[in-house]
Amino acid sequence: MSTDRLQDDNLLLEELRAGTEASVEALFERFHGKIYSLALSILKNDSDAQEAAQDVFITVIRKVGTFKGDSALYSWIYRICVNSCLMRLRSRRRNETVSIEEFMPVFTEEGMHASLVDDWSKEVERNLLNKELGGVIQRYTDSLSEKYRVVFVLSDVEGLSNEETSEILGLSVPAVKSRLHRARLYLRERLTRYMTQGKVE
Amino acid sequence: MNCKELVYLLGDYFDGSMEPHLRQELGEHIKLCDVCTNFLKTYDKTRILCRSIRCDEIPPEVRDQLKAFVVQKAREHRADIERYTTCTIEERILFARRLVDLFASGDLPPALTSIAEQHAHHCAACAPFLKTGVVPPGSIPAEVVDHLADLADELPPGDFPFGD
């Protein structure tokens, strides 16, 4: 069977259920980059991401017979990946994240901004390929708690829609939007402080 | 719309779900408020910048290790299934053979005897194997094995097919 044919979800599922080696390779080629990237974004550690990716593929291969096709194949695989990562995070029980509340915007009683806001967006254009800035963003993203980071990674980093993220995480769309917005507000404020003070807090 | 309300609605503004009248109000507010203009620009830039941390490239050695692991585990899983399937087929053949033998000798427990007789009544394939005292020579055809092995499922829960 050609690998091209296995780009079709239904054919790939059929072949996986039949247990062909070509289907396992096609599954791997189609999803390994996304699975690893997602796991790395959530777990923040190469070896943990690799182990989580292993778990994801084993689970998909073993459970493919129970997949009813109620959701898209990638959505099911992402859900398995997120669950595997969350289980690993919870077993670590490390709490290295910061409270995002102190980075939320502050308003006056009349609902106006309590302080001025610098526009650093053009400054970034000049530094777009700056490796240091990439590292800073990574560090701030990593400091988000699991509740916000997973939503943020699926929506803004992986580019999924709010509806897709909601389906994968089993959250309502309003909950996804709220978490995503707060994550962005937090990151915006941290980047603002970095851009104006020129150092990582 | 004040600044606080504008900031609250920025998510809707960027994902396109904002009501048209609110979008218009936001546009009017932005024209008059430099602070919100800067806030909106930096909020948008934050979204765009954060996409750049996406790690698309898995290190080649990690990829190779992962692939070898996945292919190996898939092979083991397939071998487990094949082993299980083979084992099940052998068990079903033995069951059918024993059922036919005990039926022929009249030693089959009454419940299964009754089920077997009813089945023989309307199944031409199995009938020759379910006649007292007559056991056709040679192996039992796969179709007959399937039918006879399934007869055990018709027993009441807790009944053992051969009474042991």
Chai-1 contact restraints between the chains, C-beta under 6 A:
chainA,res_idxA,chainB,res_idxB,connection_type,confidence,min_distance_angstrom,max_distance_angstrom,comment,restraint_id
A,G19,B,R78,contact,1.0,0.0,6.0,A-B,restraint_1
A,V24,B,A74,contact,1.0,0.0,6.0,A-B,restraint_2
A,F28,B,K67,contact,1.0,0.0,6.0,A-B,restraint_3
A,F28,B,V70,contact,1.0,0.0,6.0,A-B,restraint_4
A,G33,B,I58,contact,1.0,0.0,6.0,A-B,restraint_5
A,Y36,B,I58,contact,1.0,0.0,6.0,A-B,restraint_6
A,S37,B,C55,contact,1.0,0.0,6.0,A-B,restraint_7
A,L40,B,C55,contact,1.0,0.0,6.0,A-B,restraint_8
A,Q50,B,V62,contact,1.0,0.0,6.0,A-B,restraint_9
A,A53,B,L66,contact,1.0,0.0,6.0,A-B,restraint_10
A,Q54,B,F69,contact,1.0,0.0,6.0,A-B,restraint_11
A,F57,B,V70,contact,1.0,0.0,6.0,A-B,restraint_12
A,I58,B,K73,contact,1.0,0.0,6.0,A-B,restraint_13
A,I61,B,A74,contact,1.0,0.0,6.0,A-B,restraint_14
A,I61,B,H77,contact,1.0,0.0,6.0,A-B,restraint_15
A,P105,B,V7,contact,1.0,0.0,6.0,A-B,restraint_16
A,F107,B,K4,contact,1.0,0.0,6.0,A-B,restraint_17
A,G111,B,N2,contact,1.0,0.0,6.0,A-B,restraint_18
A,G111,B,C3,contact,1.0,0.0,6.0,A-B,restraint_19
A,G111,B,K4,contact,1.0,0.0,6.0,A-B,restraint_20
A,M112,B,C3,contact,1.0,0.0,6.0,A-B,restraint_21
A,H113,B,C3,contact,1.0,0.0,6.0,A-B,restraint_22
A,H113,B,V35,contact,1.0,0.0,6.0,A-B,restraint_23
A,V117,B,V35,contact,1.0,0.0,6.0,A-B,restraint_24
A,V117,B,N38,contact,1.0,0.0,6.0,A-B,restraint_25
A,V117,B,F39,contact,1.0,0.0,6.0,A-B,restraint_26
A,D119,B,N38,contact,1.0,0.0,6.0,A-B,restraint_27
A,D119,B,K41,contact,1.0,0.0,6.0,A-B,restraint_28
A,S121,B,K41,contact,1.0,0.0,6.0,A-B,restraint_29
A,S121,B,T42,contact,1.0,0.0,6.0,A-B,restraint_30
A,S121,B,K45,contact,1.0,0.0,6.0,A-B,restraint_31
A,V124,B,K45,contact,1.0,0.0,6.0,A-B,restraint_32
A,I137,B,L49,contact,1.0,0.0,6.0,A-B,restraint_33
A,I137,B,I53,contact,1.0,0.0,6.0,A-B,restraint_34
A,Q138,B,I53,contact,1.0,0.0,6.0,A-B,restraint_35
A,D156,B,R47,contact,1.0,0.0,6.0,A-B,restraint_36
A,D156,B,C50,contact,1.0,0.0,6.0,A-B,restraint_37
A,V157,B,R54,contact,1.0,0.0,6.0,A-B,restraint_38
A,K177,B,G11,contact,1.0,0.0,6.0,A-B,restraint_39
A,H181,B,G11,contact,1.0,0.0,6.0,A-B,restraint_40
A,R184,B,T46,contact,1.0,0.0,6.0,A-B,restraint_41
A,L187,B,T46,contact,1.0,0.0,6.0,A-B,restraint_42
A,R188,B,T42,contact,1.0,0.0,6.0,A-B,restraint_43
A,R188,B,Y43,contact,1.0,0.0,6.0,A-B,restraint_44
A,R188,B,T46,contact,1.0,0.0,6.0,A-B,restraint_45
A,L191,B,T46,contact,1.0,0.0,6.0,A-B,restraint_46
